[in-house]
Amino acid sequence: MNSFCTRLFGAIVALSFLAGAPAFAQQLELKVMAPAAPGGGWDQTARAMQQAFVASGVARSVQVTNVAGAGGTVGIAQFVNGAKGDGNQLMVNGFVMVGALAMNKSPVTLEQVTPIARLTEEIQVIVVPANSPIKTAQDLAAALKADIAKVTFAGGSAGGVDHVMAALFAGAVGADAKKVNYIPFSGGGESLAAILGGKVTAGISGLSEYDGQIKSGKLRAIGVSSEKRIPGVDIPTFKEQGIDLVLANWRSVVAAPGITPEQKKTLSEAVEKMVKSDAWKEILKQKGWDDAYLPGDAFADFLKKENVRVTDVLKSVGLVKS
């Protein structure tokens, strides 16, 4: 075989290989919106996806954009109106957006996007200062039932997962959720300072945010919101303390409205390959995120149920009108 024939044969083999490769591996050039400012959980999730998509070879390129404002309601409005029918665009979202959309009476809803998958979740924790007389979740429950106005909770934005958890805790122990004294803070540093300084009774956040202060003995964790004990974490669940409270701050990814079944299939398969990649698993380990992958119809069903649950809780505390 002469050199020309050899080169021609090689080219044919290469083209045949490419033809048999997954379509998304050849073509995907994605845009992922984080509907929040840089640095937060949604931004970190979007950039983690960017890294894992490219490192695993699932996508050729991934561009991340940030659209901040009103708990994601600004971002989803732009996504729904600007990305319709575009099979190369994705948006990160999560628990906080469900509450924000309800509270802001947004004309744009999660029913308008195309659910792709739940990705991660983070278990919540309630902490008190190390010198607090509150030692257990039942101690906190007793304080709430004695005088709910005197018990103050510090956490993130009003209507977010921390606020919802305060209301759920109050309701679970027989206190009036509408009277929960919740103080929202714009950043974790501010709420931590309030807790350590004894300005509030207790603080609520993701476990990873307070992990260092718990281990150093500056904060006492009185309970975590997981169904069962977390391996390697010496903190009791609320359930094992007799309080029926299970909650996780989940994050997910959705596609644009109006995409075709073929586009949805391509994106769903791409995300599935990404979450099963070593690159993604390593990122979860580094970030302390739990793998909560839930694809397709199962995620869509979860989203509907979560929307009802969160809205009901926000109604119970007067943040959303019935």
ZADO-1210 file (C-alpha; in nm, 4 decimals, padded with zeros to 6 digits):
<atoms>
<atom x="00.0000" y="00.0000" z="00.0000" code="MET" pos="1"/>
<atom x="00.1507" y="00.3358" z="-00.1049" code="ASN" pos="2"/>
<atom x="00.1668" y="00.6360" z="00.1306" code="SER" pos="3"/>
<atom x="-00.1403" y="00.8039" z="-00.0255" code="PHE" pos="4"/>
<atom x="-00.3501" y="00.4917" z="00.0228" code="CYS" pos="5"/>
<atom x="-00.2214" y="00.4560" z="00.3773" code="THR" pos="6"/>
<atom x="-00.3223" y="00.8134" z="00.4591" code="ARG" pos="7"/>
<atom x="-00.6597" y="00.7636" z="00.2908" code="LEU" pos="8"/>
<atom x="-00.7240" y="00.4442" z="00.4844" code="PHE" pos="9"/>
<atom x="-00.6301" y="00.6187" z="00.8101" code="GLY" pos="10"/>
<atom x="-00.8654" y="00.9043" z="00.7347" code="ALA" pos="11"/>
<atom x="-01.1520" y="00.6639" z="00.6634" code="ILE" pos="12"/>
<atom x="-01.0878" y="00.4784" z="00.9897" code="VAL" pos="13"/>
<atom x="-01.0802" y="00.8081" z="01.1833" code="ALA" pos="14"/>
<atom x="-01.4040" y="00.9273" z="01.0252" code="LEU" pos="15"/>
<atom x="-01.5670" y="00.5932" z="01.0953" code="SER" pos="16"/>
<atom x="-01.4614" y="00.6194" z="01.4602" code="PHE" pos="17"/>
<atom x="-01.6008" y="00.9703" z="01.4885" code="LEU" pos="18"/>
<atom x="-01.9253" y="00.8645" z="01.3266" code="ALA" pos="19"/>
<atom x="-01.9701" y="00.5992" z="01.5931" code="GLY" pos="20"/>
<atom x="-01.8839" y="00.8308" z="01.8839" code="ALA" pos="21"/>
<atom x="-02.1590" y="00.9883" z="02.0938" code="PRO" pos="22"/>
<atom x="-02.2956" y="01.2991" z="01.9248" code="ALA" pos="23"/>
<atom x="-02.2573" y="01.5194" z="02.2308" code="PHE" pos="24"/>
<atom x="-01.8870" y="01.4318" z="02.2631" code="ALA" pos="25"/>
<atom x="-01.8290" y="01.5763" z="01.9166" code="GLN" pos="26"/>
<atom x="-02.0613" y="01.8748" z="01.9178" code="GLN" pos="27"/>
<atom x="-02.1612" y="02.0023" z="02.2619" code="LEU" pos="28"/>
<atom x="-02.0645" y="02.3591" z="02.3250" code="GLU" pos="29"/>
<atom x="-02.2673" y="02.4517" z="02.6293" code="LEU" pos="30"/>
<atom x="-02.3677" y="02.7665" z="02.8102" code="LYS" pos="31"/>
<atom x="-02.4502" y="02.7280" z="03.1796" code="VAL" pos="32"/>
<atom x="-02.6221" y="03.0093" z="03.3666" code="MET" pos="33"/>
<atom x="-02.5701" y="03.0575" z="03.7387" code="ALA" pos="34"/>
<atom x="-02.8655" y="03.2797" z="03.8406" code="PRO" pos="35"/>
<atom x="-02.6615" y="03.4372" z="04.1201" code="ALA" pos="36"/>
<atom x="-02.3463" y="03.6384" z="04.1826" code="ALA" pos="37"/>
<atom x="-02.0019" y="03.4729" z="04.1609" code="PRO" pos="38"/>
<atom x="-01.8887" y="03.2782" z="04.4656" code="GLY" pos="39"/>
<atom x="-02.2175" y="03.1340" z="04.5924" code="GLY" pos="40"/>
<atom x="-02.3469" y="02.7787" z="04.5789" code="GLY" pos="41"/>
<atom x="-02.5090" y="02.8046" z="04.2362" code="TRP" pos="42"/>
<atom x="-02.2007" y="02.9688" z="04.0863" code="ASP" pos="43"/>
<atom x="-01.9774" y="02.7011" z="04.2378" code="GLN" pos="44"/>
<atom x="-02.2068" y="02.4309" z="04.0981" code="THR" pos="45"/>
<atom x="-02.2036" y="02.5834" z="03.7489" code="ALA" pos="46"/>
<atom x="-01.8240" y="02.6092" z="03.7475" code="ARG" pos="47"/>
<atom x="-01.7898" y="02.2572" z="03.8850" code="ALA" pos="48"/>
<atom x="-02.0063" y="02.1373" z="03.5961" code="MET" pos="49"/>
<atom x="-01.7912" y="02.3347" z="03.3530" code="GLN" pos="50"/>
<atom x="-01.4795" y="02.1660" z="03.4860" code="GLN" pos="51"/>
<atom x="-01.6267" y="01.8150" z="03.4889" code="ALA" pos="52"/>
<atom x="-01.7918" y="01.8419" z="03.1450" code="PHE" pos="53"/>
<atom x="-01.4633" y="01.9375" z="02.9799" code="VAL" pos="54"/>
<atom x="-01.2319" y="01.7136" z="03.1862" code="ALA" pos="55"/>
<atom x="-01.4466" y="01.4077" z="03.1126" code="SER" pos="56"/>
<atom x="-01.4693" y="01.4868" z="02.7410" code="GLY" pos="57"/>
<atom x="-01.8474" y="01.5134" z="02.7501" code="VAL" pos="58"/>
<atom x="-01.8421" y="01.8660" z="02.6065" code="ALA" pos="59"/>
<atom x="-01.5976" y="02.0529" z="02.3880" code="ARG" pos="60"/>
<atom x="-01.6493" y="02.3822" z="02.5713" code="SER" pos="61"/>
<atom x="-01.8651" y="02.5247" z="02.8491" code="VAL" pos="62"/>
<atom x="-01.9276" y="02.8928" z="02.9122" code="GLN" pos="63"/>
<atom x="-02.0588" y="03.0036" z="03.2523" code="VAL" pos="64"/>
<atom x="-02.2545" y="03.3272" z="03.2924" code="THR" pos="65"/>
<atom x="-02.3836" y="03.4925" z="03.6104" code="ASN" pos="66"/>
<atom x="-02.7182" y="03.6697" z="03.6342" code="VAL" pos="67"/>
<atom x="-02.7772" y="03.7784" z="03.9932" code="ALA" pos="68"/>
<atom x="-03.0896" y="03.9042" z="04.1642" code="GLY" pos="69"/>
<atom x="-03.3873" y="03.8154" z="04.3840" code="ALA" pos="70"/>
<atom x="-03.2986" y="03.4564" z="04.4675" code="GLY" pos="71"/>
<atom x="-03.2646" y="03.3555" z="04.1046" code="GLY" pos="72"/>
<atom x="-03.5887" y="03.5105" z="03.9784" code="THR" pos="73"/>
<atom x="-03.4021" y="03.7573" z="03.7558" code="VAL" pos="74"/>
<atom x="-03.1936" y="03.4781" z="03.6072" code="GLY" pos="75"/>
<atom x="-03.4797" y="03.2387" z="03.5372" code="ILE" pos="76"/>
<atom x="-03.6802" y="03.5156" z="03.3689" code="ALA" pos="77"/>
<atom x="-03.3871" y="03.5876" z="03.1372" code="GLN" pos="78"/>
<atom x="-03.3328" y="03.2159" z="03.0763" code="PHE" pos="79"/>
<atom x="-03.6967" y="03.1419" z="02.9924" code="VAL" pos="80"/>
<atom x="-03.7312" y="03.4430" z="02.7638" code="ASN" pos="81"/>
<atom x="-03.3885" y="03.4310" z="02.6013" code="GLY" pos="82"/>
<atom x="-03.2988" y="03.0624" z="02.5682" code="ALA" pos="83"/>
<atom x="-03.6255" y="02.9157" z="02.4391" code="LYS" pos="84"/>
<atom x="-03.5623" y="02.6247" z="02.2049" code="GLY" pos="85"/>
<atom x="-03.1838" y="02.6374" z="02.2549" code="ASP" pos="86"/>
<atom x="-03.0547" y="02.2871" z="02.3193" code="GLY" pos="87"/>
<atom x="-02.7106" y="02.4095" z="02.4253" code="ASN" pos="88"/>
<atom x="-02.8166" y="02.6119" z="02.7286" code="GLN" pos="89"/>
<atom x="-02.8536" y="02.4976" z="03.0882" code="LEU" pos="90"/>
<atom x="-02.9306" y="02.6739" z="03.4150" code="MET" pos="91"/>
<atom x="-02.8324" y="02.5758" z="03.7670" code="VAL" pos="92"/>
<atom x="-03.0968" y="02.6238" z="04.0343" code="ASN" pos="93"/>
<atom x="-03.2123" y="02.4732" z="04.3617" code="GLY" pos="94"/>
<atom x="-03.4178" y="02.4872" z="04.6783" code="PHE" pos="95"/>
<atom x="-03.3728" y="02.8623" z="04.7297" code="VAL" pos="96"/>
<atom x="-03.5248" y="02.9443" z="04.3908" code="MET" pos="97"/>
<atom x="-03.8453" y="02.7573" z="04.4757" code="VAL" pos="98"/>
<atom x="-03.9045" y="02.9870" z="04.7721" code="GLY" pos="99"/>
<atom x="-03.7888" y="03.3002" z="04.5927" code="ALA" pos="100"/>
<atom x="-04.0299" y="03.2499" z="04.3035" code="LEU" pos="101"/>
<atom x="-04.3219" y="03.2047" z="04.5445" code="ALA" pos="102"/>
<atom x="-04.2292" y="03.5047" z="04.7586" code="MET" pos="103"/>
<atom x="-04.1665" y="03.7362" z="04.4646" code="ASN" pos="104"/>
<atom x="-04.4882" y="03.6282" z="04.2904" code="LYS" pos="105"/>
<atom x="-04.2799" y="03.5714" z="03.9795" code="SER" pos="106"/>
<atom x="-04.4688" y="03.5466" z="03.6492" code="PRO" pos="107"/>
<atom x="-04.1991" y="03.3008" z="03.5407" code="VAL" pos="108"/>
<atom x="-04.2075" y="02.9601" z="03.7123" code="THR" pos="109"/>
<atom x="-04.0086" y="02.6384" z="03.7191" code="LEU" pos="110"/>
<atom x="-04.2916" y="02.4755" z="03.5223" code="GLU" pos="111"/>
<atom x="-04.1674" y="02.6647" z="03.2173" code="GLN" pos="112"/>
<atom x="-03.8175" y="02.5149" z="03.2107" code="VAL" pos="113"/>
<atom x="-03.7206" y="02.1605" z="03.1147" code="THR" pos="114"/>
<atom x="-03.6100" y="01.9545" z="03.4183" code="PRO" pos="115"/>
<atom x="-03.2875" y="01.7631" z="03.3550" code="ILE" pos="116"/>
<atom x="-03.1504" y="01.6403" z="03.6887" code="ALA" pos="117"/>
<atom x="-03.1035" y="01.7027" z="04.0584" code="ARG" pos="118"/>
<atom x="-02.7286" y="01.7019" z="04.1166" code="LEU" pos="119"/>
<atom x="-02.6280" y="01.7515" z="04.4776" code="THR" pos="120"/>
<atom x="-02.7643" y="01.8120" z="04.8228" code="GLU" pos="121"/>
<atom x="-02.6246" y="01.9383" z="05.1482" code="GLU" pos="122"/>
<atom x="-02.7572" y="01.8479" z="05.4889" code="ILE" pos="123"/>
<atom x="-02.8527" y="02.1316" z="05.7232" code="GLN" pos="124"/>
<atom x="-02.7430" y="02.1778" z="06.0825" code="VAL" pos="125"/>
<atom x="-02.8629" y="02.3849" z="06.3787" code="ILE" pos="126"/>
<atom x="-02.5849" y="02.5200" z="06.5987" code="VAL" pos="127"/>
<atom x="-02.5625" y="02.7195" z="06.9203" code="VAL" pos="128"/>
<atom x="-02.2651" y="02.8922" z="07.0863" code="PRO" pos="129"/>
<atom x="-02.0462" y="02.6565" z="07.2867" code="ALA" pos="130"/>
<atom x="-02.1494" y="02.8274" z="07.6125" code="ASN" pos="131"/>
<atom x="-02.5222" y="02.8085" z="07.5395" code="SER" pos="132"/>
<atom x="-02.7450" y="02.6382" z="07.7986" code="PRO" pos="133"/>
<atom x="-02.9101" y="02.4595" z="07.5027" code="ILE" pos="134"/>
<atom x="-02.7439" y="02.1190" z="07.4712" code="LYS" pos="135"/>
<atom x="-02.9888" y="01.9230" z="07.2557" code="THR" pos="136"/>
<atom x="-03.2652" y="01.9685" z="07.0012" code="ALA" pos="137"/>
<atom x="-03.5184" y="01.8953" z="07.2742" code="GLN" pos="138"/>
<atom x="-03.3732" y="02.1836" z="07.4803" code="ASP" pos="139"/>
<atom x="-03.4307" y="02.4151" z="07.1854" code="LEU" pos="140"/>
<atom x="-03.7813" y="02.2765" z="07.1420" code="ALA" pos="141"/>
<atom x="-03.8563" y="02.3483" z="07.5078" code="ALA" pos="142"/>
<atom x="-03.7323" y="02.7065" z="07.4713" code="ALA" pos="143"/>
<atom x="-03.9534" y="02.7606" z="07.1669" code="LEU" pos="144"/>
<atom x="-04.2616" y="02.6276" z="07.3420" code="LYS" pos="145"/>
<atom x="-04.1889" y="02.8352" z="07.6530" code="ALA" pos="146"/>
<atom x="-04.1547" y="03.1674" z="07.4666" code="ASP" pos="147"/>
<atom x="-04.1041" y="03.1554" z="07.0910" code="ILE" pos="148"/>
<atom x="-04.0386" y="03.5304" z="07.0697" code="ALA" pos="149"/>
<atom x="-03.7230" y="03.4950" z="07.2803" code="LYS" pos="150"/>
<atom x="-03.5691" y="03.2326" z="07.0507" code="VAL" pos="151"/>
<atom x="-03.3882" y="03.3883" z="06.7556" code="THR" pos="152"/>
<atom x="-03.2535" y="03.1987" z="06.4553" code="PHE" pos="153"/>
<atom x="-02.9787" y="03.3311" z="06.2269" code="ALA" pos="154"/>
<atom x="-02.9549" y="03.2135" z="05.8695" code="GLY" pos="155"/>
<atom x="-02.9487" y="03.3111" z="05.5041" code="GLY" pos="156"/>
<atom x="-03.2042" y="03.5008" z="05.2995" code="SER" pos="157"/>
<atom x="-03.5705" y="03.5223" z="05.4008" code="ALA" pos="158"/>
<atom x="-03.7632" y="03.2365" z="05.2426" code="GLY" pos="159"/>
<atom x="-03.4491" y="03.0329" z="05.1810" code="GLY" pos="160"/>
<atom x="-03.3682" y="02.6855" z="05.3060" code="VAL" pos="161"/>
<atom x="-03.2509" y="02.8109" z="05.6494" code="ASP" pos="162"/>
<atom x="-03.5732" y="03.0043" z="05.7034" code="HIS" pos="163"/>
<atom x="-03.7848" y="02.7097" z="05.5904" code="VAL" pos="164"/>
<atom x="-03.5941" y="02.4845" z="05.8307" code="MET" pos="165"/>
<atom x="-03.6589" y="02.7181" z="06.1260" code="ALA" pos="166"/>
<atom x="-04.0305" y="02.7068" z="06.0466" code="ALA" pos="167"/>
<atom x="-04.0313" y="02.3299" z="06.0014" code="LEU" pos="168"/>
<atom x="-03.8484" y="02.2828" z="06.3322" code="PHE" pos="169"/>
<atom x="-04.0997" y="02.5025" z="06.5152" code="ALA" pos="170"/>
<atom x="-04.3932" y="02.3217" z="06.3595" code="GLY" pos="171"/>
<atom x="-04.2437" y="01.9793" z="06.4311" code="ALA" pos="172"/>
<atom x="-04.2108" y="02.0541" z="06.8036" code="VAL" pos="173"/>
<atom x="-04.5600" y="02.2004" z="06.8380" code="GLY" pos="174"/>
<atom x="-04.4749" y="02.5708" z="06.8343" code="ALA" pos="175"/>
<atom x="-04.6446" y="02.8329" z="06.6143" code="ASP" pos="176"/>
<atom x="-04.4388" y="02.8545" z="06.2939" code="ALA" pos="177"/>
<atom x="-04.5885" y="03.1966" z="06.2133" code="LYS" pos="178"/>
<atom x="-04.4199" y="03.3400" z="06.5213" code="LYS" pos="179"/>
<atom x="-04.0686" y="03.2133" z="06.4418" code="VAL" pos="180"/>
<atom x="-03.8168" y="03.4886" z="06.5116" code="ASN" pos="181"/>
<atom x="-03.5863" y="03.4509" z="06.2111" code="TYR" pos="182"/>
<atom x="-03.3075" y="03.6979" z="06.1324" code="ILE" pos="183"/>
<atom x="-03.1764" y="03.6775" z="05.7741" code="PRO" pos="184"/>
<atom x="-02.8141" y="03.7629" z="05.6956" code="PHE" pos="185"/>
<atom x="-02.6677" y="03.8326" z="05.3529" code="SER" pos="186"/>
<atom x="-02.3506" y="03.6336" z="05.4174" code="GLY" pos="187"/>
<atom x="-02.2285" y="03.3391" z="05.6202" code="GLY" pos="188"/>
<atom x="-01.9645" y="03.5499" z="05.7918" code="GLY" pos="189"/>
<atom x="-02.2218" y="03.7907" z="05.9313" code="GLU" pos="190"/>
<atom x="-02.4477" y="03.5185" z="06.0655" code="SER" pos="191"/>
<atom x="-02.1516" y="03.3340" z="06.2169" code="LEU" pos="192"/>
<atom x="-02.0425" y="03.6485" z="06.3989" code="ALA" pos="193"/>
<atom x="-02.3944" y="03.6903" z="06.5381" code="ALA" pos="194"/>
<atom x="-02.3996" y="03.3316" z="06.6644" code="ILE" pos="195"/>
<atom x="-02.0518" y="03.3384" z="06.8170" code="LEU" pos="196"/>
<atom x="-02.1278" y="03.6750" z="06.9745" code="GLY" pos="197"/>
<atom x="-02.4430" y="03.5442" z="07.1403" code="GLY" pos="198"/>
<atom x="-02.6621" y="03.7899" z="06.9474" code="LYS" pos="199"/>
<atom x="-02.8944" y="03.5063" z="06.8463" code="VAL" pos="200"/>
<atom x="-03.0082" y="03.1829" z="07.0097" code="THR" pos="201"/>
<atom x="-02.9147" y="02.9487" z="06.7268" code="ALA" pos="202"/>
<atom x="-02.7849" y="02.9404" z="06.3707" code="GLY" pos="203"/>
<atom x="-02.8923" y="02.7360" z="06.0707" code="ILE" pos="204"/>
<atom x="-02.6832" y="02.6562" z="05.7642" code="SER" pos="205"/>
<atom x="-02.5339" y="02.3793" z="05.5554" code="GLY" pos="206"/>
<atom x="-02.3173" y="02.1488" z="05.7631" code="LEU" pos="207"/>
<atom x="-01.9997" y="02.2303" z="05.5694" code="SER" pos="208"/>
<atom x="-02.0302" y="02.6020" z="05.6474" code="GLU" pos="209"/>
<atom x="-02.0065" y="02.5503" z="06.0244" code="TYR" pos="210"/>
<atom x="-01.7933" y="02.2349" z="06.0207" code="ASP" pos="211"/>
<atom x="-01.4715" y="02.4123" z="06.1212" code="GLY" pos="212"/>
<atom x="-01.6283" y="02.5952" z="06.4170" code="GLN" pos="213"/>
<atom x="-01.8012" y="02.2765" z="06.5336" code="ILE" pos="214"/>
<atom x="-01.4764" y="02.0800" z="06.5258" code="LYS" pos="215"/>
<atom x="-01.2866" y="02.3590" z="06.7028" code="SER" pos="216"/>
<atom x="-01.5435" y="02.3654" z="06.9818" code="GLY" pos="217"/>
<atom x="-01.6639" y="02.7207" z="06.9190" code="LYS" pos="218"/>
<atom x="-02.0095" y="02.6005" z="06.8174" code="LEU" pos="219"/>
<atom x="-02.2221" y="02.3121" z="06.9408" code="ARG" pos="220"/>
<atom x="-02.4222" y="02.1243" z="06.6797" code="ALA" pos="221"/>
<atom x="-02.7535" y="02.0118" z="06.8269" code="ILE" pos="222"/>
<atom x="-02.8824" y="01.8235" z="06.5244" code="GLY" pos="223"/>
<atom x="-02.8614" y="01.7570" z="06.1523" code="VAL" pos="224"/>
<atom x="-03.1518" y="01.7328" z="05.9104" code="SER" pos="225"/>
<atom x="-03.0579" y="01.4022" z="05.7454" code="SER" pos="226"/>
<atom x="-03.2792" y="01.0940" z="05.7503" code="GLU" pos="227"/>
<atom x="-03.0034" y="00.8876" z="05.9105" code="LYS" pos="228"/>
<atom x="-02.6726" y="00.9560" z="06.0830" code="ARG" pos="229"/>
<atom x="-02.4041" y="01.0840" z="05.8479" code="ILE" pos="230"/>
<atom x="-02.1062" y="00.8442" z="05.8424" code="PRO" pos="231"/>
<atom x="-01.8095" y="00.9963" z="06.0221" code="GLY" pos="232"/>
<atom x="-02.0132" y="01.2859" z="06.1657" code="VAL" pos="233"/>
<atom x="-02.0809" y="01.2688" z="06.5393" code="ASP" pos="234"/>
<atom x="-02.3994" y="01.4767" z="06.5370" code="ILE" pos="235"/>
<atom x="-02.7426" y="01.3236" z="06.6065" code="PRO" pos="236"/>
<atom x="-03.0249" y="01.3645" z="06.3592" code="THR" pos="237"/>
<atom x="-03.3409" y="01.5454" z="06.4635" code="PHE" pos="238"/>
<atom x="-03.5384" y="01.2293" z="06.3974" code="LYS" pos="239"/>
<atom x="-03.3414" y="01.0277" z="06.6507" code="GLU" pos="240"/>
<atom x="-03.4118" y="01.3051" z="06.9026" code="GLN" pos="241"/>
<atom x="-03.7844" y="01.2625" z="06.8480" code="GLY" pos="242"/>
<atom x="-03.8330" y="01.5551" z="06.6070" code="ILE" pos="243"/>
<atom x="-03.9715" y="01.4739" z="06.2632" code="ASP" pos="244"/>
<atom x="-03.7534" y="01.7027" z="06.0518" code="LEU" pos="245"/>
<atom x="-03.5711" y="01.5921" z="05.7356" code="VAL" pos="246"/>
<atom x="-03.4476" y="01.8541" z="05.4909" code="LEU" pos="247"/>
<atom x="-03.1676" y="01.9001" z="05.2385" code="ALA" pos="248"/>
<atom x="-03.0527" y="02.1998" z="05.0397" code="ASN" pos="249"/>
<atom x="-03.0523" y="02.0537" z="04.6891" code="TRP" pos="250"/>
<atom x="-02.9114" y="02.1935" z="04.3660" code="ARG" pos="251"/>
<atom x="-03.0128" y="02.0936" z="04.0168" code="SER" pos="252"/>
<atom x="-02.9830" y="02.1719" z="03.6487" code="VAL" pos="253"/>
<atom x="-03.2590" y="02.2531" z="03.4003" code="VAL" pos="254"/>
<atom x="-03.2721" y="02.3165" z="03.0277" code="ALA" pos="255"/>
<atom x="-03.4535" y="02.5816" z="02.8288" code="ALA" pos="256"/>
<atom x="-03.8246" y="02.5709" z="02.7501" code="PRO" pos="257"/>
<atom x="-03.9349" y="02.4548" z="02.4073" code="GLY" pos="258"/>
<atom x="-03.6484" y="02.2179" z="02.3311" code="ILE" pos="259"/>
<atom x="-03.7137" y="01.9052" z="02.1271" code="THR" pos="260"/>
<atom x="-03.7236" y="01.5534" z="02.2770" code="PRO" pos="261"/>
<atom x="-03.3952" y="01.4848" z="02.0949" code="GLU" pos="262"/>
<atom x="-03.2293" y="01.7916" z="02.2485" code="GLN" pos="263"/>
<atom x="-03.3543" y="01.6928" z="02.5941" code="LYS" pos="264"/>
<atom x="-03.2204" y="01.3395" z="02.5454" code="LYS" pos="265"/>
<atom x="-02.8799" y="01.4702" z="02.4411" code="THR" pos="266"/>
<atom x="-02.8535" y="01.7034" z="02.7416" code="LEU" pos="267"/>
<atom x="-02.9808" y="01.4378" z="02.9828" code="SER" pos="268"/>
<atom x="-02.7244" y="01.1860" z="02.8564" code="GLU" pos="269"/>
<atom x="-02.4484" y="01.4460" z="02.8775" code="ALA" pos="270"/>
<atom x="-02.5338" y="01.5328" z="03.2383" code="VAL" pos="271"/>
<atom x="-02.5548" y="01.1638" z="03.3287" code="GLU" pos="272"/>
<atom x="-02.2072" y="01.1015" z="03.1862" code="LYS" pos="273"/>
<atom x="-02.0769" y="01.4080" z="03.3707" code="MET" pos="274"/>
<atom x="-02.2118" y="01.3028" z="03.7130" code="VAL" pos="275"/>
<atom x="-02.0649" y="00.9553" z="03.6684" code="LYS" pos="276"/>
<atom x="-01.7218" y="01.0897" z="03.5742" code="SER" pos="277"/>
<atom x="-01.4198" y="01.0754" z="03.8030" code="ASP" pos="278"/>
<atom x="-01.3811" y="01.4520" z="03.7620" code="ALA" pos="279"/>
<atom x="-01.7269" y="01.5166" z="03.9107" code="TRP" pos="280"/>
<atom x="-01.6763" y="01.2661" z="04.1932" code="LYS" pos="281"/>
<atom x="-01.3522" y="01.4393" z="04.2880" code="GLU" pos="282"/>
<atom x="-01.5245" y="01.7794" z="04.2920" code="ILE" pos="283"/>
<atom x="-01.7997" y="01.6458" z="04.5222" code="LEU" pos="284"/>
<atom x="-01.5333" y="01.5163" z="04.7578" code="LYS" pos="285"/>
<atom x="-01.3469" y="01.8479" z="04.7603" code="GLN" pos="286"/>
<atom x="-01.6625" y="02.0557" z="04.8128" code="LYS" pos="287"/>
<atom x="-01.8228" y="01.8265" z="05.0695" code="GLY" pos="288"/>
<atom x="-02.1358" y="01.7923" z="04.8550" code="TRP" pos="289"/>
<atom x="-02.3482" y="01.4782" z="04.8613" code="ASP" pos="290"/>
<atom x="-02.4285" y="01.3072" z="04.5328" code="ASP" pos="291"/>
<atom x="-02.8059" y="01.3366" z="04.4939" code="ALA" pos="292"/>
<atom x="-02.8347" y="01.2599" z="04.1234" code="TYR" pos="293"/>
<atom x="-03.1970" y="01.2196" z="04.0219" code="LEU" pos="294"/>
<atom x="-03.2662" y="01.2281" z="03.6462" code="PRO" pos="295"/>
<atom x="-03.5559" y="01.2922" z="03.4125" code="GLY" pos="296"/>
<atom x="-03.9132" y="01.2224" z="03.5146" code="ASP" pos="297"/>
<atom x="-03.8148" y="01.1344" z="03.8729" code="ALA" pos="298"/>
<atom x="-03.6559" y="01.4788" z="03.9128" code="PHE" pos="299"/>
<atom x="-03.9563" y="01.6505" z="03.7514" code="ALA" pos="300"/>
<atom x="-04.1860" y="01.4751" z="04.0012" code="ASP" pos="301"/>
<atom x="-03.9572" y="01.5701" z="04.2924" code="PHE" pos="302"/>
<atom x="-03.9583" y="01.9330" z="04.1764" code="LEU" pos="303"/>
<atom x="-04.3389" y="01.9494" z="04.1765" code="LYS" pos="304"/>
<atom x="-04.3627" y="01.8026" z="04.5263" code="LYS" pos="305"/>
<atom x="-04.0887" y="02.0287" z="04.6605" code="GLU" pos="306"/>
<atom x="-04.2629" y="02.3335" z="04.5169" code="ASN" pos="307"/>
<atom x="-04.5816" y="02.2426" z="04.7067" code="VAL" pos="308"/>
<atom x="-04.3943" y="02.1716" z="05.0303" code="ARG" pos="309"/>
<atom x="-04.1872" y="02.4912" z="05.0285" code="VAL" pos="310"/>
<atom x="-04.4846" y="02.7089" z="04.9333" code="THR" pos="311"/>
<atom x="-04.6905" y="02.5582" z="05.2150" code="ASP" pos="312"/>
<atom x="-04.4156" y="02.6304" z="05.4679" code="VAL" pos="313"/>
<atom x="-04.3793" y="02.9902" z="05.3480" code="LEU" pos="314"/>
<atom x="-04.7552" y="03.0328" z="05.3802" code="LYS" pos="315"/>
<atom x="-04.7334" y="02.9003" z="05.7348" code="SER" pos="316"/>
<atom x="-04.4901" y="03.1752" z="05.8322" code="VAL" pos="317"/>
<atom x="-04.6762" y="03.4476" z="05.6449" code="GLY" pos="318"/>
<atom x="-04.4175" y="03.5044" z="05.3719" code="LEU" pos="319"/>
<atom x="-04.6585" y="03.3907" z="05.1009" code="VAL" pos="320"/>
<atom x="-05.0284" y="03.4722" z="05.1142" code="LYS" pos="321"/>
<atom x="-05.2682" y="03.1804" z="05.1019" code="SER" pos="322"/>
</atoms>
